[in-house]
Amino acid sequence: MSGRASRGARELAPRTEAEIQKAILAYLKLVPGVVAWKAGTGSFRATYKGRERFVRIGKVGVSDIIGWKSETVWTNEETPPPYVAYRLRRHWPRFLAIEVKNRRGVVTPEQRAFLDSVKAAGGIALIARSVADVQKELPTP
């Protein structure tokens, strides 16, 4: 295989989830009102005082990227008696959960349950296989 053909094959290879996460986090920095970070979850084996232990970090099913999106809402709900009318500006944070998968990745039942619970609570929950998936839900101005 020539050098040119092998380069083309590499470009067609699926991106890793870590690469997609990095690109999504870079994009989220451009979206006003969004604060997000990579959730530290996983597990490993460790030896402590001669005993091997299984250590779990985080909760099973938590999305790869979590954070919040502040939304500004204008309301008249708290207008005082008749002579003064004003609009009150409120900031409402909405929980944000993004499960990142490459094109071959499969969402586990635990991950699906977490995303469903975020949606049920009024948060923003999505599965992203690219930055474009996030841009649809959280566009920049």
N, C-alpha and C positions, 0 to 999 in steps of 0.2 A: 504494500500500500504506500503510495507516495505521501510526502509530507503534507501536501495540500489536501489530499483525501482524508488523512487522519485528523487534520485540523477541522475540517467540515464535520466529521463524525463527532468530535468533541463538542462542537457548537450545538449539535442536535441532541446531545445527552441531556436528560432532565436535570434541572437545577436542584440542588439540595434544599431541604427545608431550612437549614441554617442560612443559606444565601437569600432565600425568599424572605425570611424573618428580618434579616439585616436591611434589605431593601424597603420592606414595609415600615420598619421603625424609622428609617431615614425619611420616608414620605410623611409619616405621622407628625414629624417635627414641623412640617410646613402647614399643617391643618390647624387653624385658629381654635383655641379652646380645648385641644386634645393634649392630655398627658398620658403617656403609655410607656411600658417597659416590658422586657422579656421576663416572664414568670419563671422563677427557679424551681423546677420540679424534676423529679427523677428518683433514681435509687442506685445504690452501689453496695458492694461488700467491703468491709473494713476489718482490720484486726486491731483489737485493743486489749492490752494485758494478756496476750496469748490466746484470746478467744475471737473467733470470727463472728462478725455481726452483720446483719442486713439492715441498712439504713435507708429510709425513705424520706425524701425532701418534698414538702408540699403535699397537696391533696391530689389523689388520682382523678384524672379527667379535667383538671383546670387547664384553661386555654394557654397557648404559647405566649400570647401577648395580652396583657391586661392593663387597665387604666380607667380613665373617664374622659368624657367630653362635656365641657360646660356649655350650656345653652342659655341664652338670654331671653327672658319672657317679659313682655310688657303687659301689665294688668291694671284694671280699674277697681279691683275688688275692695280695696281699702280706702275708697274715697271718703273723706270726712263730710259732715253735714253741709248742706246745700251750697254754701257760698264758695267753696274751693273744690275744684276738680283737677286732679292730676293723675298721671300714670306712674305707677311704681315699677321700677326695673328690678327683676330678680334673676339671679343666676342659679340654674338647676344643673347639677352634675348628673350625667347618666353613665352608669357603669359600662365599660367597654371590654369585650372579650373577643379575641380573634384567634381562631384555631388555624394554624398554618399547615398546609399539606402540599407536597409536590404533586405532580400530575398522577402519580401512582399511589399516593397516600390514601389510606382508608381511615375514616373517623370511627373511633371506638364507641361502644354504647355509653361508657362513662363520659367521654368527651361530648357526645350528643346530649346527654342528660344535663351536663353543666351548661351548655349553650341554651338549652330549653329553659333552664331555671333563670338564667340571666334575662332572656326575653320575657318570661312570665313576670319578672320583677320590674319591667319597664326599661331594661338596659339594651344596649346595642350588642348583638352577638352575630358573628358571621364566620364562615369558613372561607379562607383565602388561599388560592393556589398561585396568586400573582398580586402585584401591586394594583393592577387594574381592578381586581375584585374589591379591594378596599376603597379605591377611588370612586366606585359606584355608590357606596354607602356613605363615605365621608369625603365629599369633594372639597377642593380648595376654592377660595373665592376668585 
